Amino acid sequence: MPHFLAHQGGWDELMWFSVPVLLVLTWVRWAERRAKLRESEAEEPTTNMPEESDA
């Protein structure tokens, strides 16, 4: 294990930085999409039944 954690030419440092950043960006996009979905659901009328006509 110590050999694995030794300097690997830069790719390991890139992973230590990029993996958490990508996780946070993914979480933020997911949260924004979820918030927009809830906002759009709140704007729609709650009844989806068609209006009855007086025929």
Beta strands, then each sheet from edge to edge (+ up, - down):
end
